[in-house]
Amino acid sequence: MKKILTHILLAAALLPLLFACDPVPDTTPHFAEPAYVNYACHLSIEGLKPSTKAAATKAPVASILVSVELTESGMYVLGWLSEGESGVSYTTGRYTVSGNEYKLAGYGTLSFDNSQAGMVTLTLKPDGKSAEVVKAKLDKPVGTNAAFRTWNVEKTRITAQGWVTVSAEFTGCNLKEIADFLRANSHKAPEDVANRSVKTITLTGTERMILGYSDGSADLNEFSLNGNVLTYTFSNGLMGFTFETDRAVIEYENGKCLLSIDGRIRNSTTSGSVSFVLSPALEN
């Protein structure tokens, strides 16, 4: 009887250790509210005069500023339309706010009333240039969400299926490294993928998704969020390849955000999944 009691007490003592070996992941997003959530917006600029072409140091040559995105995490994204091109290119940086004036590091200042959506009067003052007053359509965030912020890409997890099924985990997200891995394992991938990395992924309350690259360039696309399912429109852009699917799933696990896409790579026989392991970017 004493031996049975001893075994019961020993088992009871080991129970916490057994459960500790397989902890239940924390799926609740515990993130502080982004510092610039009250200033986030999107500006579509109308009637900008040709005199402002290449006005700023961050502008591509002979280009016109057509849009401004101010994100919840204090990042700005400028959209430039170049002569002779149909697509918009993007540059990014950090901004600060003082009243109705927004200081965009590397560009200059914007002044406008950010209190409500609609048409606003926007004053542009690039560094070293004269100010210009234009009209712009102001979009405000559709709401708040833990996902609406800038995320650093910590890891990228790949599973590719076809003649051969392979999986790998990469530090960060170097696009050439991933494309080389796919080709080395009998999967089709574009040959001309640039040696650049996706450094950040930003989701905004104005329903824009911004991919920030290691060379300072960016892609901007639109999305809608229903629960944890993100439906996006994504052009090939600077990434060099994309998926036929238009949906991604957002999940949270132990202080990280997981953004996962399942589907077939466009113009390829390879299907599979990509999961980005994201952590909140520091705001400074």
LINZI-V606381 format. One record per run of one state. SS is the DSSP state (~ for helix, > for strand, _ for the rest). FROM is the first residue (numbers start at 1). LEN is the number of residues. Records with the same first field share a line. If there is no record, write none. Layout:
# LINZI-V606381
SS = FROM-LEN  FROM-LEN
This chain:
# LINZI-V606381
_ = 1-1  21-20  47-3  53-10  71-4  83-5  99-2  105-3  112-6  127-5  141-9  162-4  172-2  185-12  204-4  214-3  227-2  234-9  244-3  254-2  266-5  281-4
~ = 2-19  50-3  175-10
> = 41-6  63-8  75-8  88-11  101-4  108-4  118-9  132-9  150-12  166-6  174-1  197-7  208-6  217-10  229-5  243-1  247-7  256-10  271-10
